[in-house]
Amino acid sequence: MKFGKYGALIGPIILLAGCQMSSDAAGLRDARLDAYYAASEATEGALYADATYDMPVSGTATYEGQATIAVGNQATTRQDLFAGTSTYEARFTGYEADIDGKLENFVVREDLSVQELEQVLNAYASADTTAEQERALKSIMQNASVIDGEVILTARGEYDPSFLTFATDGTLKSGTRVTDLSGQTSGAFMGDGAEYLAVYGSSDDGLSFDQGGQDRFGILLSLSRK
């Protein structure tokens, strides 16, 4: 299965970089949000088009893959790019599911310029399969620093397989720089037999990012396969 559709999830991260280009932050942010929401709608449409309704009604499934988080510093026009692994455990009972996710094993490239971030993410987005994405991510992050921390995601109860809601909370520590995430993310099961689980969220969709007590514009993405 190819991931051109999932590659579209990277688009909003590149738009995040554009949000940092001017001291007139509020005006530029509003202008860029129009483009961001358009990208989000297109992304969600692609996910729904490939979503599955052939869901199990019993048993468990484990999903593993990659996670990417980008956080922009408006004051410095620089961005931090985090890459890690994703694991989700799903337990199905009738039309209900308990899903526990963990994003961990993060590395980070800090203080990337807009141009550097675009180059990095374009290379990642061009990968068409999970294996190619993993190779691209290793190449992109080969000079990255290993950091501490994890992000926990949970979903409970009745669910729509094409629109999941996860409570999301985590802390990533790189030296003295601490990034806190809290709020919610969204996702969807994709492919035949719910083979894939995609999760995404941003600071404009209920997910907050904080660095040193300062609100940041950020985006979280993960794609996992069982």
C-alpha positions as CSV (number, residue, x, y, z in Angstrom):
1,M,0.0,0.0,0.0
2,K,1.4,3.4,-0.9
3,F,1.2,6.4,1.4
4,G,0.8,9.4,-0.9
5,K,-2.4,10.1,1.1
6,Y,-0.5,9.9,4.4
7,G,2.2,12.1,2.9
8,A,-0.4,14.8,2.7
9,L,-0.3,14.9,6.5
10,I,3.2,16.4,6.3
11,G,1.8,19.5,4.5
12,P,0.5,21.2,7.6
13,I,3.9,20.9,9.2
14,I,5.5,22.8,6.3
15,L,2.7,25.4,6.8
16,L,3.7,25.6,10.4
17,A,7.1,26.9,9.2
18,G,5.4,29.6,7.2
19,C,3.6,30.8,10.3
20,Q,7.0,32.0,11.8
21,M,8.2,34.3,9.0
22,S,7.1,37.7,10.3
23,S,7.1,39.7,13.5
24,D,3.5,40.5,12.6
25,A,2.6,37.1,14.0
26,A,-1.1,37.5,14.5
27,G,-1.9,38.7,11.0
28,L,0.4,36.2,9.3
29,R,-0.9,33.4,11.5
30,D,-4.5,34.2,10.5
31,A,-3.5,34.2,6.8
32,R,-1.7,30.9,7.1
33,L,-4.5,29.3,9.0
34,D,-6.7,29.4,6.0
35,A,-4.2,27.3,4.1
36,Y,-3.7,25.1,7.1
37,Y,-7.4,24.3,7.4
38,A,-7.7,23.7,3.7
39,A,-4.8,21.2,4.0
40,S,-6.5,19.6,7.0
41,E,-9.8,19.1,5.2
42,A,-8.0,17.5,2.3
43,T,-6.0,15.3,4.6
44,E,-9.1,14.2,6.5
45,G,-10.9,13.5,3.2
46,A,-8.1,11.3,2.1
47,L,-8.1,9.4,5.4
48,Y,-11.9,8.9,5.2
49,A,-11.6,7.7,1.6
50,D,-9.2,5.0,2.7
51,A,-10.7,4.3,6.1
52,T,-12.1,0.9,6.8
53,Y,-15.5,-0.1,8.3
54,D,-14.6,-3.8,8.4
55,M,-13.6,-3.6,12.0
56,P,-13.1,-6.5,14.4
57,V,-15.6,-6.9,17.2
58,S,-13.4,-8.9,19.5
59,G,-9.7,-9.5,20.2
60,T,-6.6,-7.3,20.2
61,A,-4.3,-5.7,17.7
62,T,-0.8,-4.1,18.0
63,Y,0.2,-1.2,15.7
64,E,3.8,0.0,15.3
65,G,5.3,2.7,13.3
66,Q,6.8,6.2,13.3
67,A,5.9,9.5,14.9
68,T,6.9,13.1,13.9
69,I,6.4,16.3,16.0
70,A,7.3,19.8,14.8
71,V,7.3,22.8,17.2
72,G,7.8,26.4,16.0
73,N,9.4,29.2,18.0
74,Q,7.8,32.4,16.8
75,A,10.4,34.7,18.4
76,T,13.4,33.1,16.7
77,T,11.7,31.9,13.5
78,R,13.2,28.5,14.2
79,Q,11.6,25.0,14.5
80,D,12.3,21.9,16.5
81,L,11.7,18.6,14.7
82,F,11.2,15.4,16.7
83,A,11.1,11.9,15.3
84,G,10.3,8.7,17.3
85,T,8.5,5.4,17.3
86,S,4.8,4.8,17.8
87,T,3.1,1.8,19.4
88,Y,-0.7,1.3,19.9
89,E,-2.5,-1.5,21.6
90,A,-6.2,-1.8,20.6
91,R,-8.7,-4.0,22.4
92,F,-12.1,-4.5,20.6
93,T,-15.3,-5.5,22.4
94,G,-18.4,-5.2,20.2
95,Y,-18.6,-1.6,18.9
96,E,-16.3,-0.3,21.6
97,A,-12.5,-0.2,21.7
98,D,-9.8,0.7,24.2
99,I,-6.7,2.0,22.5
100,D,-3.5,2.8,24.3
101,G,-0.7,4.5,22.4
102,K,2.9,5.5,23.2
103,L,5.2,7.7,21.2
104,E,8.8,7.3,22.4
105,N,12.5,6.8,21.5
106,F,12.7,10.4,20.2
107,V,15.5,12.2,18.6
108,V,15.5,15.9,17.8
109,R,16.9,18.4,15.4
110,E,16.6,21.8,17.0
111,D,16.5,25.3,15.7
112,L,15.9,24.4,12.0
113,S,15.3,27.3,9.6
114,V,12.2,27.4,7.5
115,Q,14.2,26.2,4.5
116,E,15.8,23.3,6.4
117,L,12.5,22.2,7.8
118,E,10.9,22.2,4.4
119,Q,13.8,20.2,2.9
120,V,13.6,17.6,5.7
121,L,9.8,17.2,5.6
122,N,9.6,17.1,1.8
123,A,12.1,14.2,1.8
124,Y,10.0,12.4,4.4
125,A,6.7,13.1,2.6
126,S,8.0,11.7,-0.7
127,A,8.4,8.2,0.8
128,D,5.6,5.9,-0.5
129,T,5.8,3.0,1.9
130,T,6.4,2.5,5.6
131,A,9.9,1.0,4.8
132,E,10.8,4.0,2.7
133,Q,9.5,6.4,5.4
134,E,11.7,4.6,7.9
135,R,14.8,4.9,5.7
136,A,14.1,8.5,4.9
137,L,13.6,9.3,8.6
138,K,16.9,7.6,9.5
139,S,18.7,9.6,6.9
140,I,17.0,12.9,7.8
141,M,17.7,12.5,11.6
142,Q,21.2,10.9,11.4
143,N,22.7,14.0,13.1
144,A,19.9,14.4,15.6
145,S,20.3,14.3,19.4
146,V,18.7,11.5,21.5
147,I,16.3,12.9,24.1
148,D,14.2,11.8,27.0
149,G,10.4,11.6,27.2
150,E,7.3,10.1,25.7
151,V,3.8,11.0,24.6
152,I,0.8,8.9,25.8
153,L,-2.4,8.6,23.9
154,T,-5.7,7.0,25.0
155,A,-9.1,6.4,23.5
156,R,-12.0,4.6,25.2
157,G,-15.5,3.4,24.5
158,E,-17.7,3.6,21.4
159,Y,-15.9,4.8,18.3
160,D,-16.1,5.7,14.7
161,P,-13.2,3.9,12.9
162,S,-12.8,6.9,10.5
163,F,-12.7,9.5,13.3
164,L,-11.0,8.6,16.6
165,T,-10.3,11.0,19.4
166,F,-7.3,10.4,21.7
167,A,-6.5,12.1,25.0
168,T,-2.9,13.1,24.5
169,D,-0.2,14.1,27.1
170,G,3.6,14.0,27.1
171,T,6.9,15.7,27.8
172,L,10.0,15.7,25.7
173,K,13.3,16.9,27.3
174,S,16.4,18.0,25.3
175,G,19.0,19.4,27.7
176,T,17.3,22.4,29.4
177,R,14.7,22.6,26.7
178,V,11.4,21.0,27.7
179,T,8.4,20.6,25.4
180,D,5.1,19.7,27.0
181,L,2.1,18.5,25.0
182,S,-1.5,18.2,26.3
183,G,-5.0,18.0,24.8
184,Q,-6.4,15.8,22.1
185,T,-5.5,14.3,18.8
186,S,-7.6,12.6,16.0
187,G,-7.1,9.6,14.0
188,A,-8.5,6.9,11.7
189,F,-8.1,3.2,11.0
190,M,-7.1,2.7,7.3
191,G,-6.7,-0.1,4.8
192,D,-8.1,-3.6,4.5
193,G,-9.0,-5.0,7.9
194,A,-7.9,-1.9,9.7
195,E,-4.3,-2.6,8.8
196,Y,-3.1,1.0,9.6
197,L,-3.7,3.6,12.2
198,A,-3.1,7.2,11.5
199,V,-3.1,9.9,14.2
200,Y,-2.7,13.6,13.8
201,G,-3.2,16.8,15.8
202,S,-2.1,20.4,16.0
203,S,-2.2,23.4,18.3
204,D,-5.2,24.6,16.3
205,D,-7.1,21.4,16.8
206,G,-7.1,20.9,20.5
207,L,-3.4,20.0,21.2
208,S,-1.3,22.4,23.2
209,F,2.4,22.8,23.0
210,D,4.5,24.6,25.6
211,Q,8.3,25.3,25.8
212,G,9.6,27.0,28.9
213,G,6.2,28.4,29.8
214,Q,5.6,29.8,26.3
215,D,2.9,28.6,24.0
216,R,4.2,27.2,20.7
217,F,2.6,26.3,17.4
218,G,3.0,22.6,16.9
219,I,1.9,19.5,14.9
220,L,2.0,15.8,15.8
221,L,1.7,13.0,13.2
222,S,2.0,9.2,13.5
223,L,1.4,6.3,11.2
224,S,1.4,2.7,12.5
225,R,0.8,-0.7,11.0
226,K,-0.3,-3.9,12.7
